[in-house]
Amino acid sequence: MPPGGNAVKIIIAGDGKVGLSLTQMLSEEGHDLTLIDSNQRVLDSSVERYDVMGVQGNCASMRVLESADVQHADLLIAATSLDEVNLLCCMTAQGLNSKLHTIARIRNPEYGKQIFTMRDVYKLSLMVNPEKQAAREIERLIKYPGFLQRDTFARSRVEIVELRVDETSRLKDVPLRDLDSIVKCKVLVCVVSRDGVAEIPDGNFVIRTGDRLFVTAPAENLTLLLKNLGIITYKAKRVMICGGGRIGYYLAEQLTKHGVQVQIIEQDEARCVELAERLPDAYVIHGDASNQYLLESEGVETCDALVTMTGMDEMNLIISLYGKKCGAHQVITKVGHTDNSSIYDSLELGSLICPKELCCANILRYVRAMQNTEGAALTVHNIADGQAEALEFLVDEKTRHIGEPLKNIRTKKNVLIACISHGSKTAIPSGDSVFNKGDTVIVVAKDGTRLLQLNDIFE
């Protein structure tokens, strides 16, 4: 394994959406990348665009893996469109290099339990399922409908949540130094996204209509925060899902377990039959989710949450906008990418979920831990459309400034200490706060400030 801070030698098998995103992210961090794909044209495009090597062929083939120099690689990421190929690729690569770390994207629900039970056979370091992860994120959002996004830290004791400021918000035109008098609980606005640009604000920053606030708070303060902002929260009783793909299946499975009434609108008749058999507690409707009459007849205006996840981003956007116009209490929209984040902001689509980005962030977190096994971030989340990161670190004996008040510590520009947890106690820090060995510290940094360990935040 490479020592802390050094580049990792990585093979990415599959140059589709996930593979391409990983190539972009990992090449920007300076890793040694080799791509494998059966499509030479797609491969050439990535090789020309990024500083990477390319090998054309079947990634599960021993010959192709040897051509990619798997014997000297540190990590293999198998992200082709076929789960079986990904598994075989990882097993073959492990046979050629027993020290290799392997990550496989596995999407079929039938394989999940099997792989977990036989993990010693498959020898996977990590299995990622973008659809299942997206469903889990959507379920969490449905539990707290006042937030557009929720990221958890410190074993779910701390969260960074996203709020949008509209014309009726109690936060409109309020300087951050006066925030406590309105929310009446201890929170910290760690990032503000305004007109598509993220910044870490100070106390003089004035909140404006249209701002997206990323707020750090102990989990127990979340309900109080919403209540004092006048944002009504309620337990979802009926959820309408447009699109019966894998995410729709995983989400419906989880919601029905908790007694939520679920309606799934799916255009493919055979898929409807399959969903009805596998989800006996869900109401499966065969039809076009973009049909206005169908949405109205199924009660879109009175549903607690509308989740749009058809195979087309454009269709999801249109259905979400219509659902919002009809009065759906909460709208969650699945998108394939967030490159058009400023457009999405202007449309006020509610919460956006991008499975590909969730998957890539999970893999990036693993790579960073490989780079720096001592002091690596325990948790990493992208916020503000990837323009900032929130990272959780454990304070160990090598951490500088232990026991010193924060007001005496100089941190790098565009870095903010957002929360300190000591055991079960969590606190938004003040200038007099200190951290000690065994504490966890949550740090927020703007894009471009690369943090591999906690000591990287200090001047």
HUMO-V268260 format. One record per pair of residues at least 6 apart in sequence whose C-alpha atoms are under 7 Angstrom apart, sorted by the first residue. I is the first residue (numbers start at 1). J is the second residue. Records with the same first field share a line. If there is no record, write none. Layout:
I->J ; J
This chain:
1->74
2->8 ; 371
3->371 ; 372
4->371 ; 372 ; 373
5->371 ; 372
6->371
7->30 ; 31 ; 32
8->31 ; 32 ; 74 ; 371
9->31 ; 32 ; 33 ; 73 ; 74 ; 75
10->32 ; 33 ; 34 ; 73 ; 74 ; 75 ; 76
11->33 ; 34 ; 35 ; 73 ; 75 ; 76 ; 77
12->19 ; 34 ; 35 ; 36 ; 76 ; 77 ; 78
13->35 ; 36 ; 37 ; 59 ; 77 ; 78 ; 79 ; 80
14->36 ; 37 ; 78 ; 79 ; 80
15->37 ; 43
18->79 ; 356 ; 360
19->79
22->360
27->51
33->52 ; 53
34->52 ; 53 ; 54 ; 68
35->53 ; 54 ; 55
36->54 ; 55 ; 56 ; 57 ; 59
37->43 ; 55 ; 56 ; 57 ; 58 ; 59
38->56 ; 57 ; 58
39->56
40->56
43->54
47->53 ; 54
55->68
57->64
58->64
59->65 ; 89
60->85 ; 88 ; 89 ; 92
62->92
65->93
70->93 ; 97
71->96 ; 97
73->100
74->100 ; 101
75->100 ; 101 ; 102
76->101 ; 102 ; 103
77->102 ; 103 ; 104
78->86 ; 89 ; 90 ; 103 ; 104 ; 105
79->86 ; 104 ; 105
80->86
83->105 ; 106 ; 107
86->104 ; 105
87->104
90->102
91->122 ; 123
94->100
101->125
102->124 ; 125 ; 126
103->124 ; 125 ; 126 ; 127
104->126 ; 127 ; 128
105->127 ; 128 ; 129
106->127 ; 128 ; 129
107->129 ; 131
128->359
130->355 ; 356 ; 358 ; 359
131->246 ; 247 ; 355
132->247 ; 250
134->247 ; 353 ; 355
135->247 ; 250 ; 251
139->251
141->147 ; 149 ; 150
142->236
143->235
144->233
145->233 ; 330
146->226 ; 231 ; 233
147->161 ; 162 ; 163
148->162 ; 163 ; 350 ; 351
149->161 ; 162 ; 351
150->159 ; 160 ; 161 ; 162
151->159 ; 160 ; 161 ; 381
152->158 ; 159 ; 160
153->159 ; 379 ; 392
157->218 ; 219
158->217 ; 218 ; 219
159->216 ; 217 ; 218 ; 219
160->214 ; 215 ; 216 ; 217
161->214 ; 215 ; 216
162->212 ; 213 ; 214 ; 215
163->212 ; 213 ; 214
164->210 ; 211 ; 212 ; 213
165->171 ; 172 ; 209 ; 210 ; 211 ; 212
166->209 ; 210
167->209
170->229
171->207
172->207 ; 208 ; 209
173->206 ; 207 ; 208
174->206 ; 207
175->203 ; 204 ; 205 ; 206 ; 207
176->203 ; 204 ; 205 ; 206
177->203 ; 204
180->186
183->225 ; 228 ; 229
185->221 ; 225
186->217 ; 428
187->215 ; 216 ; 217 ; 428
188->215 ; 216 ; 217 ; 428
189->213 ; 214 ; 215 ; 216
190->200 ; 201 ; 214 ; 215 ; 216 ; 418 ; 444
191->198 ; 199 ; 200 ; 201 ; 213 ; 214
192->198 ; 199 ; 200 ; 201 ; 211 ; 212 ; 213 ; 214
193->199 ; 211 ; 212 ; 213 ; 384
194->211 ; 212
195->342
196->342
198->384 ; 387
200->414
216->418
218->426
236->260 ; 304
237->260 ; 261 ; 304
238->260 ; 261 ; 262 ; 303 ; 304 ; 305
239->261 ; 262 ; 263 ; 303 ; 304 ; 305 ; 306
240->262 ; 263 ; 264 ; 303 ; 305 ; 306 ; 307
241->248 ; 263 ; 264 ; 265 ; 306 ; 307 ; 308
242->264 ; 265 ; 266 ; 289 ; 307 ; 308 ; 309 ; 310
243->264 ; 265 ; 266 ; 308 ; 309 ; 310
244->264 ; 265 ; 266
252->262
253->279
256->262 ; 281 ; 282
261->282
262->282 ; 283
263->282 ; 283 ; 284
264->283 ; 284 ; 285
265->284 ; 285 ; 286 ; 287 ; 289
266->272 ; 285 ; 286 ; 287 ; 288
267->286 ; 287 ; 288
269->286
272->284 ; 286
276->284
289->295
290->319
300->323 ; 328
301->323 ; 326 ; 327 ; 328
302->328
303->328 ; 329
304->328 ; 329 ; 330
305->328 ; 329 ; 330 ; 331
306->328 ; 330 ; 331 ; 332
307->331 ; 332 ; 333
308->316 ; 319 ; 320 ; 332 ; 333 ; 334
309->316 ; 333 ; 334
310->316
313->335 ; 336
316->333 ; 334
317->333
320->331 ; 333 ; 349
321->349
324->331
331->349 ; 350 ; 351
332->350 ; 351 ; 352
333->349 ; 351 ; 352 ; 353
334->352 ; 353 ; 354
335->352 ; 353 ; 354
336->354 ; 356
337->354
341->385
365->380
368->376 ; 452
369->376 ; 377
372->452
375->394 ; 453 ; 454
376->393 ; 452 ; 453
377->391 ; 392 ; 393 ; 452 ; 453
378->392 ; 393
379->391 ; 392
380->389 ; 390 ; 391 ; 392
381->389 ; 390 ; 391
382->388 ; 389 ; 390
383->389
387->446 ; 447
388->444 ; 445 ; 446 ; 447
389->444 ; 445 ; 446 ; 447
390->442 ; 443 ; 444 ; 445
391->442 ; 443 ; 444
392->440 ; 441 ; 442 ; 443
393->440 ; 441 ; 442 ; 454
394->438 ; 439 ; 440 ; 441
395->436 ; 437 ; 438 ; 439 ; 440
396->437 ; 438
397->437
399->454 ; 455
400->455
402->435 ; 436
403->434 ; 435 ; 436
404->434
405->431 ; 432 ; 433 ; 434
406->431 ; 432 ; 433 ; 434
407->431 ; 432
410->458 ; 459
411->457 ; 458 ; 459
412->457 ; 458 ; 459
414->445 ; 446
415->444 ; 445 ; 446 ; 457
416->443 ; 444 ; 445
417->442 ; 443 ; 444
418->428 ; 429 ; 442 ; 443 ; 444
419->427 ; 428 ; 429 ; 441 ; 442
420->426 ; 427 ; 428 ; 429 ; 435 ; 439 ; 440 ; 441 ; 442
421->427 ; 439 ; 440 ; 441
422->439 ; 440
423->439
451->457
